[in-house]
């Protein structure tokens, strides 16, 4: 094996990793995204609501005095690196480039998701759905989904896939246990009540105006759980922001001291809750 890869080989690997990354990405499209941030922090602007006043002839207009504030996302640097030993590569019977593409892409996308989940958790929103909604100490059910929607609608959130005026629309992030519970809820799974045959595919992707995304158990943290109560999130896309300084890219370098190739995925980003009134915490008791 040569001790240097030509640019074509590096480009091919980079494209392969990005393909794996895009396939595994889950939450980026659900929030506000700002690319090419050349700073350690990024401020997402936040404007308050205004209220019209009666026009009195021949008097000065009354300004609404709309509040202008901002929230700050702090960008962090992340690596997903792995060595490939020249001697080990000579005795394996698989394409390590393809395997590393999947592993590195997955490591970066899970970290990106976690930045967003941590930002939602840090919002400490006052919009909450108790685990006792729809029954004492229950898992996710129709009543909890309806209550989450009611709380967001009451804050002026618009539901409907065709309305793009508010940017990314409304998302409901759940865990595997919550998916299991909803698949057993007749209001969600009965064809008489829904156009989507959820039991045929075993998935709930869009329901009650939300895009549902299921997050598995993850070493990065995933959805927070205390004892047996899992916190899920229903949120509007404008309520959280992701600032990206260095979008995911790869590099491959030969390290002579280790007689190995060092393949590295780089990512610089930070996430923050922009408006806690667009985020609902839904408590679900898992069996």
C-alpha atoms as a printed R data frame, in Angstrom:
    type eleno elety resid chain resno       x      y      z
1   ATOM     1    CA   UNK     A     1   0.000  0.000  0.000
2   ATOM     2    CA   UNK     A     2   1.308  3.439 -0.902
3   ATOM     3    CA   UNK     A     3   2.076  5.862  1.902
4   ATOM     4    CA   UNK     A     4   0.085  8.617  0.206
5   ATOM     5    CA   UNK     A     5  -3.442  8.659 -1.196
6   ATOM     6    CA   UNK     A     6  -4.105 10.668 -4.349
7   ATOM     7    CA   UNK     A     7  -6.773 13.367 -4.295
8   ATOM     8    CA   UNK     A     8  -9.216 11.166 -6.195
9   ATOM     9    CA   UNK     A     9  -9.097  8.538 -3.442
10  ATOM    10    CA   UNK     A    10  -9.574 11.153 -0.714
11  ATOM    11    CA   UNK     A    11 -12.476 12.741 -2.588
12  ATOM    12    CA   UNK     A    12 -14.096  9.349 -3.077
13  ATOM    13    CA   UNK     A    13 -13.854  8.591  0.626
14  ATOM    14    CA   UNK     A    14 -15.155 12.021  1.560
15  ATOM    15    CA   UNK     A    15 -18.165 11.585 -0.719
16  ATOM    16    CA   UNK     A    16 -18.823  8.131  0.707
17  ATOM    17    CA   UNK     A    17 -18.737  9.382  4.291
18  ATOM    18    CA   UNK     A    18 -21.064 12.264  3.501
19  ATOM    19    CA   UNK     A    19 -23.462  9.817  1.875
20  ATOM    20    CA   UNK     A    20 -23.531  7.741  5.056
21  ATOM    21    CA   UNK     A    21 -23.900 10.903  7.137
22  ATOM    22    CA   UNK     A    22 -26.859 12.162  5.140
23  ATOM    23    CA   UNK     A    23 -28.591  8.809  5.413
24  ATOM    24    CA   UNK     A    24 -28.268  8.756  9.202
25  ATOM    25    CA   UNK     A    25 -29.055 12.420  9.917
26  ATOM    26    CA   UNK     A    26 -32.312 12.875 11.852
27  ATOM    27    CA   UNK     A    27 -32.824 16.317 13.382
28  ATOM    28    CA   UNK     A    28 -30.936 18.968 11.378
29  ATOM    29    CA   UNK     A    29 -33.903 19.715  9.129
30  ATOM    30    CA   UNK     A    30 -36.218 20.226 12.120
31  ATOM    31    CA   UNK     A    31 -34.552 23.416 13.443
32  ATOM    32    CA   UNK     A    32 -33.211 26.769 12.234
33  ATOM    33    CA   UNK     A    33 -29.749 26.278 10.697
34  ATOM    34    CA   UNK     A    34 -27.064 28.922 10.168
35  ATOM    35    CA   UNK     A    35 -24.052 27.823  8.127
36  ATOM    36    CA   UNK     A    36 -20.539 29.281  7.753
37  ATOM    37    CA   UNK     A    37 -20.403 30.816 11.213
38  ATOM    38    CA   UNK     A    38 -16.881 32.241 11.551
39  ATOM    39    CA   UNK     A    39 -16.976 32.794 15.291
40  ATOM    40    CA   UNK     A    40 -16.951 30.951 18.591
41  ATOM    41    CA   UNK     A    41 -20.579 31.930 19.202
42  ATOM    42    CA   UNK     A    42 -23.641 32.812 17.162
43  ATOM    43    CA   UNK     A    43 -26.590 34.951 18.247
44  ATOM    44    CA   UNK     A    44 -30.031 33.943 17.025
45  ATOM    45    CA   UNK     A    45 -32.340 36.988 16.969
46  ATOM    46    CA   UNK     A    46 -35.657 36.847 18.790
47  ATOM    47    CA   UNK     A    47 -38.472 39.364 18.310
48  ATOM    48    CA   UNK     A    48 -41.437 39.749 20.611
49  ATOM    49    CA   UNK     A    49 -45.091 40.068 19.598
50  ATOM    50    CA   UNK     A    50 -46.768 43.323 18.620
51  ATOM    51    CA   UNK     A    51 -50.305 44.566 19.156
52  ATOM    52    CA   UNK     A    52 -52.201 46.988 16.930
53  ATOM    53    CA   UNK     A    53 -53.775 50.105 18.453
54  ATOM    54    CA   UNK     A    54 -56.737 52.227 17.452
55  ATOM    55    CA   UNK     A    55 -55.864 55.074 15.112
56  ATOM    56    CA   UNK     A    56 -57.004 58.421 16.543
57  ATOM    57    CA   UNK     A    57 -57.183 61.182 13.887
58  ATOM    58    CA   UNK     A    58 -54.504 63.892 14.057
59  ATOM    59    CA   UNK     A    59 -52.530 62.226 16.816
60  ATOM    60    CA   UNK     A    60 -49.121 60.599 16.721
61  ATOM    61    CA   UNK     A    61 -49.027 56.889 16.036
62  ATOM    62    CA   UNK     A    62 -48.305 54.666 19.007
63  ATOM    63    CA   UNK     A    63 -45.256 52.416 18.486
64  ATOM    64    CA   UNK     A    64 -45.662 48.798 19.467
65  ATOM    65    CA   UNK     A    65 -42.238 48.725 21.161
66  ATOM    66    CA   UNK     A    66 -41.539 45.211 19.978
67  ATOM    67    CA   UNK     A    67 -38.788 43.651 22.076
68  ATOM    68    CA   UNK     A    68 -35.549 42.693 20.328
69  ATOM    69    CA   UNK     A    69 -33.484 40.063 22.128
70  ATOM    70    CA   UNK     A    70 -31.175 37.230 21.163
71  ATOM    71    CA   UNK     A    71 -29.927 33.882 22.388
72  ATOM    72    CA   UNK     A    72 -26.380 32.638 21.952
73  ATOM    73    CA   UNK     A    73 -25.210 29.275 20.678
74  ATOM    74    CA   UNK     A    74 -21.654 28.342 21.649
75  ATOM    75    CA   UNK     A    75 -19.869 26.343 18.963
76  ATOM    76    CA   UNK     A    76 -17.810 23.312 19.953
77  ATOM    77    CA   UNK     A    77 -15.192 21.337 18.044
78  ATOM    78    CA   UNK     A    78 -15.760 17.623 17.420
79  ATOM    79    CA   UNK     A    79 -13.654 14.845 15.891
80  ATOM    80    CA   UNK     A    80 -14.522 11.301 14.861
81  ATOM    81    CA   UNK     A    81 -11.162  9.680 14.138
82  ATOM    82    CA   UNK     A    82  -9.865  6.161 13.561
83  ATOM    83    CA   UNK     A    83  -6.537  4.572 12.611
84  ATOM    84    CA   UNK     A    84  -6.112  1.985  9.878
85  ATOM    85    CA   UNK     A    85  -2.928 -0.011 10.343
86  ATOM    86    CA   UNK     A    86  -1.132 -0.947  7.127
87  ATOM    87    CA   UNK     A    87  -0.382 -4.453  8.354
88  ATOM    88    CA   UNK     A    88  -3.917 -5.052  9.627
89  ATOM    89    CA   UNK     A    89  -5.394 -3.826  6.352
90  ATOM    90    CA   UNK     A    90  -3.352 -6.426  4.492
91  ATOM    91    CA   UNK     A    91  -5.062 -9.325  6.286
92  ATOM    92    CA   UNK     A    92  -8.729 -8.271  6.328
93  ATOM    93    CA   UNK     A    93 -11.200 -9.385  3.672
94  ATOM    94    CA   UNK     A    94 -13.521 -6.366  3.676
95  ATOM    95    CA   UNK     A    95 -13.451 -2.792  2.413
96  ATOM    96    CA   UNK     A    96 -12.501 -0.818  5.496
97  ATOM    97    CA   UNK     A    97 -13.131  2.444  3.657
98  ATOM    98    CA   UNK     A    98 -16.836  1.636  3.413
99  ATOM    99    CA   UNK     A    99 -16.996  0.492  7.033
100 ATOM   100    CA   UNK     A   100 -15.262  3.640  8.305
101 ATOM   101    CA   UNK     A   101 -17.551  5.813  6.196
102 ATOM   102    CA   UNK     A   102 -20.552  4.395  8.004
103 ATOM   103    CA   UNK     A   103 -18.966  4.579 11.461
104 ATOM   104    CA   UNK     A   104 -17.616  8.129 11.117
105 ATOM   105    CA   UNK     A   105 -20.797  9.399  9.514
106 ATOM   106    CA   UNK     A   106 -22.866  7.883 12.315
107 ATOM   107    CA   UNK     A   107 -20.659  9.315 15.053
108 ATOM   108    CA   UNK     A   108 -20.952 12.850 13.684
109 ATOM   109    CA   UNK     A   109 -24.685 12.754 12.998
110 ATOM   110    CA   UNK     A   110 -25.481 11.394 16.472
111 ATOM   111    CA   UNK     A   111 -23.404 14.188 18.003
112 ATOM   112    CA   UNK     A   112 -25.246 16.772 15.916
113 ATOM   113    CA   UNK     A   113 -28.568 15.326 17.061
114 ATOM   114    CA   UNK     A   114 -27.391 15.423 20.667
115 ATOM   115    CA   UNK     A   115 -26.492 19.099 20.422
116 ATOM   116    CA   UNK     A   116 -30.098 19.776 19.422
117 ATOM   117    CA   UNK     A   117 -31.589 17.484 22.083
118 ATOM   118    CA   UNK     A   118 -29.428 19.062 24.783
119 ATOM   119    CA   UNK     A   119 -30.566 22.518 23.664
120 ATOM   120    CA   UNK     A   120 -34.217 21.464 23.912
121 ATOM   121    CA   UNK     A   121 -33.588 20.066 27.379
122 ATOM   122    CA   UNK     A   122 -31.769 23.212 28.520
123 ATOM   123    CA   UNK     A   123 -34.745 25.373 27.500
124 ATOM   124    CA   UNK     A   124 -36.556 24.404 30.739
125 ATOM   125    CA   UNK     A   125 -39.854 25.214 29.056
126 ATOM   126    CA   UNK     A   126 -43.007 25.893 31.048
127 ATOM   127    CA   UNK     A   127 -45.024 23.962 28.451
128 ATOM   128    CA   UNK     A   128 -45.177 20.447 29.865
129 ATOM   129    CA   UNK     A   129 -47.318 17.343 29.490
130 ATOM   130    CA   UNK     A   130 -47.488 15.238 32.645
131 ATOM   131    CA   UNK     A   131 -46.955 11.509 32.608
132 ATOM   132    CA   UNK     A   132 -50.449 11.220 34.113
133 ATOM   133    CA   UNK     A   133 -52.213 12.637 31.048
134 ATOM   134    CA   UNK     A   134 -54.318  9.884 29.486
135 ATOM   135    CA   UNK     A   135 -53.900  7.679 32.565
136 ATOM   136    CA   UNK     A   136 -51.745  7.402 35.661
137 ATOM   137    CA   UNK     A   137 -48.023  7.013 34.880
138 ATOM   138    CA   UNK     A   138 -48.631  6.213 31.217
139 ATOM   139    CA   UNK     A   139 -46.386  6.015 28.213
140 ATOM   140    CA   UNK     A   140 -47.032  8.102 25.105
141 ATOM   141    CA   UNK     A   141 -50.690  8.081 24.099
142 ATOM   142    CA   UNK     A   142 -53.182 10.006 22.005
143 ATOM   143    CA   UNK     A   143 -54.137 12.283 24.899
144 ATOM   144    CA   UNK     A   144 -50.524 13.398 25.369
145 ATOM   145    CA   UNK     A   145 -50.065 14.101 21.668
146 ATOM   146    CA   UNK     A   146 -53.288 16.128 21.634
147 ATOM   147    CA   UNK     A   147 -52.206 18.079 24.724
148 ATOM   148    CA   UNK     A   148 -48.800 18.862 23.198
149 ATOM   149    CA   UNK     A   149 -50.488 20.142 20.062
150 ATOM   150    CA   UNK     A   150 -52.926 22.222 22.106
151 ATOM   151    CA   UNK     A   151 -50.039 23.884 23.976
152 ATOM   152    CA   UNK     A   152 -48.232 24.788 20.748
153 ATOM   153    CA   UNK     A   153 -51.383 25.991 18.988
154 ATOM   154    CA   UNK     A   154 -52.135 28.192 21.997
155 ATOM   155    CA   UNK     A   155 -48.748 29.869 21.415
156 ATOM   156    CA   UNK     A   156 -49.652 30.597 17.810
157 ATOM   157    CA   UNK     A   157 -47.811 27.736 16.115
158 ATOM   158    CA   UNK     A   158 -49.079 26.876 12.636
159 ATOM   159    CA   UNK     A   159 -49.682 23.244 11.728
160 ATOM   160    CA   UNK     A   160 -49.799 21.959  8.172
161 ATOM   161    CA   UNK     A   161 -47.088 20.566  5.885
162 ATOM   162    CA   UNK     A   162 -47.909 23.055  3.131
163 ATOM   163    CA   UNK     A   163 -47.264 26.141  5.268
164 ATOM   164    CA   UNK     A   164 -43.575 27.108  5.118
165 ATOM   165    CA   UNK     A   165 -43.991 30.647  6.467
166 ATOM   166    CA   UNK     A   166 -42.544 29.685  9.841
167 ATOM   167    CA   UNK     A   167 -39.588 27.724  8.502
168 ATOM   168    CA   UNK     A   168 -39.151 24.126  9.711
169 ATOM   169    CA   UNK     A   169 -42.471 22.825 10.936
170 ATOM   170    CA   UNK     A   170 -43.520 20.900 14.039
171 ATOM   171    CA   UNK     A   171 -41.601 17.843 15.188
172 ATOM   172    CA   UNK     A   172 -42.221 15.197 17.854
173 ATOM   173    CA   UNK     A   173 -39.083 13.324 18.957
174 ATOM   174    CA   UNK     A   174 -39.772 10.043 20.751
175 ATOM   175    CA   UNK     A   175 -37.965  6.882 21.846
176 ATOM   176    CA   UNK     A   176 -38.492  3.250 20.873
177 ATOM   177    CA   UNK     A   177 -40.728  2.627 23.900
178 ATOM   178    CA   UNK     A   178 -42.998  5.506 22.875
179 ATOM   179    CA   UNK     A   179 -43.223  4.163 19.333
180 ATOM   180    CA   UNK     A   180 -44.257  0.781 20.742
181 ATOM   181    CA   UNK     A   181 -46.933  2.452 22.870
182 ATOM   182    CA   UNK     A   182 -48.371  4.444 19.961
183 ATOM   183    CA   UNK     A   183 -48.454  1.389 17.698
184 ATOM   184    CA   UNK     A   184 -50.644 -0.220 20.361
185 ATOM   185    CA   UNK     A   185 -52.940  2.819 20.608
186 ATOM   186    CA   UNK     A   186 -56.042  2.215 18.488
187 ATOM   187    CA   UNK     A   187 -56.474  5.931 17.821
188 ATOM   188    CA   UNK     A   188 -53.100  5.943 16.069
189 ATOM   189    CA   UNK     A   189 -53.108  2.501 14.434
190 ATOM   190    CA   UNK     A   190 -56.707  1.892 13.333
191 ATOM   191    CA   UNK     A   191 -57.183  2.380  9.597
192 ATOM   192    CA   UNK     A   192 -60.746  3.595 10.197
193 ATOM   193    CA   UNK     A   193 -59.290  6.680 11.902
194 ATOM   194    CA   UNK     A   194 -56.111  7.223  9.876
195 ATOM   195    CA   UNK     A   195 -55.186  7.287  6.200
196 ATOM   196    CA   UNK     A   196 -51.682  5.964  6.985
197 ATOM   197    CA   UNK     A   197 -51.363  2.222  7.633
198 ATOM   198    CA   UNK     A   198 -48.964  2.474 10.558
199 ATOM   199    CA   UNK     A   199 -49.120 -1.217 11.456
200 ATOM   200    CA   UNK     A   200 -48.190 -2.203  7.893
201 ATOM   201    CA   UNK     A   201 -44.819 -0.422  8.075
202 ATOM   202    CA   UNK     A   202 -44.489 -0.382 11.855
203 ATOM   203    CA   UNK     A   203 -43.682  3.336 11.738
204 ATOM   204    CA   UNK     A   204 -45.414  6.589 12.570
205 ATOM   205    CA   UNK     A   205 -43.893  9.358 10.484
206 ATOM   206    CA   UNK     A   206 -46.604 12.050 10.343
207 ATOM   207    CA   UNK     A   207 -49.583 12.215 12.649
208 ATOM   208    CA   UNK     A   208 -51.771 14.958 14.170
209 ATOM   209    CA   UNK     A   209 -49.708 17.550 12.288
210 ATOM   210    CA   UNK     A   210 -46.345 16.449 13.720
211 ATOM   211    CA   UNK     A   211 -43.406 14.823 11.993
212 ATOM   212    CA   UNK     A   212 -42.492 11.950 14.329
213 ATOM   213    CA   UNK     A   213 -38.814 11.014 14.642
214 ATOM   214    CA   UNK     A   214 -37.749  8.025 16.727
215 ATOM   215    CA   UNK     A   215 -34.376  8.173 18.497
216 ATOM   216    CA   UNK     A   216 -32.790  4.941 19.690
217 ATOM   217    CA   UNK     A   217 -30.852  4.453 22.929
218 ATOM   218    CA   UNK     A   218 -27.538  6.253 22.401
219 ATOM   219    CA   UNK     A   219 -24.203  6.484 24.185
220 ATOM   220    CA   UNK     A   220 -24.263 10.239 23.497
221 ATOM   221    CA   UNK     A   221 -27.284 10.547 25.793
222 ATOM   222    CA   UNK     A   222 -30.326 10.497 23.540
223 ATOM   223    CA   UNK     A   223 -33.628 11.525 25.074
224 ATOM   224    CA   UNK     A   224 -33.253 12.139 28.825
225 ATOM   225    CA   UNK     A   225 -34.702  9.598 31.251
226 ATOM   226    CA   UNK     A   226 -35.075  9.761 35.038
227 ATOM   227    CA   UNK     A   227 -35.851  6.409 36.654
228 ATOM   228    CA   UNK     A   228 -38.519  5.164 34.234
229 ATOM   229    CA   UNK     A   229 -39.818  8.519 32.962
230 ATOM   230    CA   UNK     A   230 -38.570  9.467 29.506
231 ATOM   231    CA   UNK     A   231 -38.750 13.095 28.326
232 ATOM   232    CA   UNK     A   232 -39.843 13.503 24.714
233 ATOM   233    CA   UNK     A   233 -40.069 16.797 22.857
234 ATOM   234    CA   UNK     A   234 -42.707 18.374 20.640
235 ATOM   235    CA   UNK     A   235 -41.396 21.601 19.142
236 ATOM   236    CA   UNK     A   236 -41.683 24.121 16.360
237 ATOM   237    CA   UNK     A   237 -38.746 24.410 13.993
238 ATOM   238    CA   UNK     A   238 -38.162 28.079 14.766
239 ATOM   239    CA   UNK     A   239 -37.887 27.399 18.511
240 ATOM   240    CA   UNK     A   240 -34.342 25.989 18.306
241 ATOM   241    CA   UNK     A   241 -31.275 26.874 16.263
242 ATOM   242    CA   UNK     A   242 -28.162 25.068 15.052
243 ATOM   243    CA   UNK     A   243 -25.105 27.194 14.199
244 ATOM   244    CA   UNK     A   244 -22.469 25.450 12.077
245 ATOM   245    CA   UNK     A   245 -18.919 26.750 11.858
246 ATOM   246    CA   UNK     A   246 -17.362 23.792 10.048
247 ATOM   247    CA   UNK     A   247 -19.842 21.500  8.377
248 ATOM   248    CA   UNK     A   248 -18.901 17.859  8.436
249 ATOM   249    CA   UNK     A   249 -15.796 17.074  6.386
250 ATOM   250    CA   UNK     A   250 -13.135 14.373  6.360
251 ATOM   251    CA   UNK     A   251  -9.387 14.145  6.020
252 ATOM   252    CA   UNK     A   252  -7.029 11.217  5.589
253 ATOM   253    CA   UNK     A   253  -3.387 11.419  6.663
254 ATOM   254    CA   UNK     A   254  -0.611  8.843  6.856
255 ATOM   255    CA   UNK     A   255   1.065  8.757 10.298
256 ATOM   256    CA   UNK     A   256   4.553  7.155  9.844
257 ATOM   257    CA   UNK     A   257   5.109  6.695 13.583
258 ATOM   258    CA   UNK     A   258   2.062  4.425 13.685
259 ATOM   259    CA   UNK     A   259   2.401  2.933 10.180
260 ATOM   260    CA   UNK     A   260  -1.284  3.756  9.896
261 ATOM   261    CA   UNK     A   261  -3.737  5.949  8.099
262 ATOM   262    CA   UNK     A   262  -5.621  8.393 10.330
263 ATOM   263    CA   UNK     A   263  -9.111  9.015  9.025
264 ATOM   264    CA   UNK     A   264 -10.844 11.889 10.757
265 ATOM   265    CA   UNK     A   265 -14.278 13.496 10.567
266 ATOM   266    CA   UNK     A   266 -14.394 17.142 11.685
267 ATOM   267    CA   UNK     A   267 -17.407 19.137 12.817
268 ATOM   268    CA   UNK     A   268 -17.845 22.485 14.576
269 ATOM   269    CA   UNK     A   269 -21.327 23.501 15.723
270 ATOM   270    CA   UNK     A   270 -23.520 24.591 18.588
271 ATOM   271    CA   UNK     A   271 -27.255 24.543 19.283
272 ATOM   272    CA   UNK     A   272 -29.523 26.642 21.476
273 ATOM   273    CA   UNK     A   273 -33.218 26.969 22.293
274 ATOM   274    CA   UNK     A   274 -34.408 30.218 20.713
275 ATOM   275    CA   UNK     A   275 -37.920 30.309 22.196
276 ATOM   276    CA   UNK     A   276 -38.978 28.049 25.064
277 ATOM   277    CA   UNK     A   277 -42.624 28.791 24.250
278 ATOM   278    CA   UNK     A   278 -42.229 26.723 21.083
279 ATOM   279    CA   UNK     A   279 -41.004 23.647 22.974
280 ATOM   280    CA   UNK     A   280 -43.140 21.135 24.881
281 ATOM   281    CA   UNK     A   281 -41.693 18.538 27.243
282 ATOM   282    CA   UNK     A   282 -43.759 15.346 27.244
283 ATOM   283    CA   UNK     A   283 -43.173 12.934 30.137
284 ATOM   284    CA   UNK     A   284 -43.714  9.243 29.366
285 ATOM   285    CA   UNK     A   285 -43.453  6.390 31.871
286 ATOM   286    CA   UNK     A   286 -41.796  3.357 30.312
287 ATOM   287    CA   UNK     A   287 -42.693 -0.147 31.386
